[in-house]
Amino acid sequence: MKAMNLTAKQSDVLNYIKLYIEKNNISPIIREIQTGCGMVSYKSAVDKLLVLEKKGFIKRELNKHRGIKINNL
């Protein structure tokens, strides 16, 4: 899977998550992704994460607020 399979917004979210983890050594919560990527709604952020997970770019741990892991592609 390559980044070419991503929309611009999906790519922005993925890059935001990568940079956040590099800077803070933990993954962002959904609200931080929402505000950090300039999304109006919480659901938009959730939808982007679901697509990134479906495409294999990230893995999310259920019931963990900071449970986003970047997959090595």
PyMOL commands that set and color helices and strands:
alter all, ss='L'
color gray80, all
select helices_A, chain A and resi 3-5+8-24+30-36+42-54
alter helices_A, ss='H'
color red, helices_A
select strands_A, chain A and resi 58-60+68-70
alter strands_A, ss='S'
color yellow, strands_A
deselect
rebuild
show_as cartoon
